[in-house]
Amino acid sequence: MPSDRAMEPLLSRVGDVARAATALAGKRIPPELRTLLRSMNSYYTNRIEGLHTRPHEIEQALSRDFSANKELAAKQRLAVAHIEAEAALEQRYQGEEGARALYSLAGIQDLHRELFGRLPEQDWDVAEGAGPG
C-alpha cells in the first residue's frame, strides 16, 4: 500500500471524480460513446482478472476474426461475450429502479446467464490465475 503521504492527493482526486460522476448520473450517453465504453469496460475488467486481451484483439474478435492461438481466442470470445452481455443488460436494467434490480440476487444471476450463455462450454472453466480455455 502507498504511504499516507502518497495517498492524500489520490484520495482528494477520488472525491473530485465521485462528484463529477454524480453530476453525470442520469445523463444520456451518446450511442457511439456507449459502444466505446463497453469495449473499454471489457478490456479493463478482463485485464484485472488476468484475462488480458489487447484492444486490437478485441476489435478483431468483434469482427469474428478470432486468433488461431486457442488461449487467445478464448480470451477474445470472453471479451465479445462481456460486451454483448453489457449491451443486453443496459436495455433490461434501465434507470434507478433497474440499477437496484441488477444488484439483487436475481439480477446477478441474470448477469451471469447473459455472460456465460454467450460462451461455448469449453470457455466456462477458468483456472485460478489463468485465462479461459
C-alpha positions as YAML, in Angstrom:
chain: A
units: angstrom
residues:
- id: 1
  name: MET
  ca: [0.00, 0.00, 0.00]
- id: 2
  name: PRO
  ca: [1.20, 3.52, -0.72]
- id: 3
  name: SER
  ca: [2.14, 5.68, 2.24]
- id: 4
  name: ASP
  ca: [-0.40, 8.10, 3.74]
- id: 5
  name: ARG
  ca: [1.57, 10.95, 2.18]
- id: 6
  name: ALA
  ca: [1.29, 9.37, -1.27]
- id: 7
  name: MET
  ca: [-2.40, 8.54, -0.76]
- id: 8
  name: GLU
  ca: [-3.51, 12.04, 0.26]
- id: 9
  name: PRO
  ca: [-3.57, 13.60, -3.24]
- id: 10
  name: LEU
  ca: [-5.14, 10.44, -4.67]
- id: 11
  name: LEU
  ca: [-7.95, 10.49, -2.13]
- id: 12
  name: SER
  ca: [-8.60, 14.13, -2.98]
- id: 13
  name: ARG
  ca: [-8.90, 13.18, -6.65]
- id: 14
  name: VAL
  ca: [-11.28, 10.34, -5.79]
- id: 15
  name: GLY
  ca: [-13.63, 12.89, -4.27]
- id: 16
  name: ASP
  ca: [-13.40, 15.02, -7.42]
- id: 17
  name: VAL
  ca: [-14.16, 12.02, -9.64]
- id: 18
  name: ALA
  ca: [-17.07, 10.95, -7.42]
- id: 19
  name: ARG
  ca: [-18.60, 14.45, -7.62]
- id: 20
  name: ALA
  ca: [-18.17, 14.53, -11.40]
- id: 21
  name: ALA
  ca: [-19.73, 11.08, -11.74]
- id: 22
  name: THR
  ca: [-22.71, 12.15, -9.61]
- id: 23
  name: ALA
  ca: [-23.21, 15.18, -11.85]
- id: 24
  name: LEU
  ca: [-23.27, 12.88, -14.90]
- id: 25
  name: ALA
  ca: [-25.69, 10.39, -13.36]
- id: 26
  name: GLY
  ca: [-28.90, 10.16, -15.34]
- id: 27
  name: LYS
  ca: [-27.47, 11.95, -18.36]
- id: 28
  name: ARG
  ca: [-27.91, 10.23, -21.71]
- id: 29
  name: ILE
  ca: [-24.69, 8.85, -23.17]
- id: 30
  name: PRO
  ca: [-24.40, 9.04, -26.98]
- id: 31
  name: PRO
  ca: [-24.58, 5.55, -28.58]
- id: 32
  name: GLU
  ca: [-21.11, 5.91, -30.14]
- id: 33
  name: LEU
  ca: [-19.56, 6.63, -26.74]
- id: 34
  name: ARG
  ca: [-21.56, 3.83, -25.10]
- id: 35
  name: THR
  ca: [-20.14, 1.35, -27.66]
- id: 36
  name: LEU
  ca: [-16.61, 2.54, -26.97]
- id: 37
  name: LEU
  ca: [-17.16, 2.32, -23.21]
- id: 38
  name: ARG
  ca: [-18.33, -1.31, -23.50]
- id: 39
  name: SER
  ca: [-15.07, -2.28, -25.21]
- id: 40
  name: MET
  ca: [-13.10, -0.33, -22.62]
- id: 41
  name: ASN
  ca: [-15.03, -1.98, -19.77]
- id: 42
  name: SER
  ca: [-14.30, -5.40, -21.24]
- id: 43
  name: TYR
  ca: [-10.61, -4.59, -21.68]
- id: 44
  name: TYR
  ca: [-10.09, -3.40, -18.10]
- id: 45
  name: THR
  ca: [-12.34, -5.98, -16.42]
- id: 46
  name: ASN
  ca: [-10.63, -8.86, -18.17]
- id: 47
  name: ARG
  ca: [-7.19, -7.38, -17.58]
- id: 48
  name: ILE
  ca: [-7.87, -7.06, -13.84]
- id: 49
  name: GLU
  ca: [-8.95, -10.70, -13.82]
- id: 50
  name: GLY
  ca: [-5.76, -11.82, -15.58]
- id: 51
  name: LEU
  ca: [-7.54, -12.47, -18.89]
- id: 52
  name: HIS
  ca: [-5.76, -9.77, -20.86]
- id: 53
  name: THR
  ca: [-6.57, -9.07, -24.49]
- id: 54
  name: ARG
  ca: [-5.23, -6.04, -26.31]
- id: 55
  name: PRO
  ca: [-7.66, -3.52, -27.81]
- id: 56
  name: HIS
  ca: [-6.84, -4.57, -31.40]
- id: 57
  name: GLU
  ca: [-7.51, -8.22, -30.44]
- id: 58
  name: ILE
  ca: [-10.91, -7.21, -29.08]
- id: 59
  name: GLU
  ca: [-11.66, -5.29, -32.28]
- id: 60
  name: GLN
  ca: [-10.70, -8.34, -34.36]
- id: 61
  name: ALA
  ca: [-12.95, -10.53, -32.22]
- id: 62
  name: LEU
  ca: [-15.87, -8.13, -32.64]
- id: 63
  name: SER
  ca: [-15.47, -8.76, -36.38]
- id: 64
  name: ARG
  ca: [-15.47, -12.52, -35.62]
- id: 65
  name: ASP
  ca: [-11.78, -12.72, -36.57]
- id: 66
  name: PHE
  ca: [-10.50, -14.90, -33.72]
- id: 67
  name: SER
  ca: [-6.87, -15.83, -33.15]
- id: 68
  name: ALA
  ca: [-5.53, -19.23, -34.21]
- id: 69
  name: ASN
  ca: [-3.99, -19.38, -30.71]
- id: 70
  name: LYS
  ca: [-6.55, -21.37, -28.66]
- id: 71
  name: GLU
  ca: [-5.90, -19.50, -25.41]
- id: 72
  name: LEU
  ca: [-6.09, -16.04, -27.01]
- id: 73
  name: ALA
  ca: [-9.22, -16.98, -28.96]
- id: 74
  name: ALA
  ca: [-10.91, -17.98, -25.66]
- id: 75
  name: LYS
  ca: [-9.99, -14.58, -24.19]
- id: 76
  name: GLN
  ca: [-11.33, -12.87, -27.30]
- id: 77
  name: ARG
  ca: [-14.62, -14.78, -27.01]
- id: 78
  name: LEU
  ca: [-14.85, -13.69, -23.38]
- id: 79
  name: ALA
  ca: [-14.30, -10.06, -24.37]
- id: 80
  name: VAL
  ca: [-17.06, -10.25, -27.00]
- id: 81
  name: ALA
  ca: [-19.42, -12.01, -24.58]
- id: 82
  name: HIS
  ca: [-18.73, -9.30, -22.00]
- id: 83
  name: ILE
  ca: [-19.51, -6.51, -24.49]
- id: 84
  name: GLU
  ca: [-22.68, -8.18, -25.79]
- id: 85
  name: ALA
  ca: [-23.92, -9.03, -22.29]
- id: 86
  name: GLU
  ca: [-23.36, -5.45, -21.14]
- id: 87
  name: ALA
  ca: [-25.40, -4.15, -24.09]
- id: 88
  name: ALA
  ca: [-28.26, -6.56, -23.33]
- id: 89
  name: LEU
  ca: [-28.23, -5.74, -19.63]
- id: 90
  name: GLU
  ca: [-28.25, -1.98, -20.33]
- id: 91
  name: GLN
  ca: [-31.57, -2.45, -22.11]
- id: 92
  name: ARG
  ca: [-33.04, -4.63, -19.37]
- id: 93
  name: TYR
  ca: [-31.90, -2.67, -16.29]
- id: 94
  name: GLN
  ca: [-32.52, 0.98, -17.03]
- id: 95
  name: GLY
  ca: [-32.84, 3.86, -14.60]
- id: 96
  name: GLU
  ca: [-32.53, 3.88, -10.84]
- id: 97
  name: GLU
  ca: [-35.00, 1.03, -10.36]
- id: 98
  name: GLY
  ca: [-33.14, -1.07, -12.92]
- id: 99
  name: ALA
  ca: [-29.82, -0.43, -11.18]
- id: 100
  name: ARG
  ca: [-31.29, -1.64, -7.88]
- id: 101
  name: ALA
  ca: [-32.70, -4.74, -9.58]
- id: 102
  name: LEU
  ca: [-29.36, -5.53, -11.22]
- id: 103
  name: TYR
  ca: [-27.72, -5.80, -7.80]
- id: 104
  name: SER
  ca: [-30.35, -8.19, -6.45]
- id: 105
  name: LEU
  ca: [-29.73, -11.94, -6.36]
- id: 106
  name: ALA
  ca: [-31.94, -12.41, -9.43]
- id: 107
  name: GLY
  ca: [-30.10, -9.60, -11.24]
- id: 108
  name: ILE
  ca: [-26.69, -11.10, -10.52]
- id: 109
  name: GLN
  ca: [-27.92, -14.50, -11.71]
- id: 110
  name: ASP
  ca: [-29.24, -12.83, -14.87]
- id: 111
  name: LEU
  ca: [-25.87, -11.13, -15.40]
- id: 112
  name: HIS
  ca: [-24.08, -14.49, -15.20]
- id: 113
  name: ARG
  ca: [-26.60, -16.11, -17.58]
- id: 114
  name: GLU
  ca: [-26.07, -13.29, -20.09]
- id: 115
  name: LEU
  ca: [-22.29, -13.57, -19.94]
- id: 116
  name: PHE
  ca: [-21.79, -17.33, -19.79]
- id: 117
  name: GLY
  ca: [-24.72, -18.05, -22.12]
- id: 118
  name: ARG
  ca: [-22.71, -16.31, -24.85]
- id: 119
  name: LEU
  ca: [-19.66, -18.51, -24.35]
- id: 120
  name: PRO
  ca: [-19.07, -22.05, -25.59]
- id: 121
  name: GLU
  ca: [-18.99, -24.53, -22.72]
- id: 122
  name: GLN
  ca: [-15.22, -25.10, -23.06]
- id: 123
  name: ASP
  ca: [-14.71, -21.45, -22.05]
- id: 124
  name: TRP
  ca: [-16.69, -21.74, -18.80]
- id: 125
  name: ASP
  ca: [-13.92, -23.26, -16.72]
- id: 126
  name: VAL
  ca: [-11.28, -20.73, -15.73]
- id: 127
  name: ALA
  ca: [-8.30, -21.97, -13.72]
- id: 128
  name: GLU
  ca: [-7.09, -19.82, -10.84]
- id: 129
  name: GLY
  ca: [-4.87, -17.07, -12.30]
- id: 130
  name: ALA
  ca: [-5.26, -18.26, -15.89]
- id: 131
  name: GLY
  ca: [-7.39, -17.31, -18.85]
- id: 132
  name: PRO
  ca: [-10.30, -19.39, -20.15]
- id: 133
  name: GLY
  ca: [-9.71, -22.35, -22.40]
...
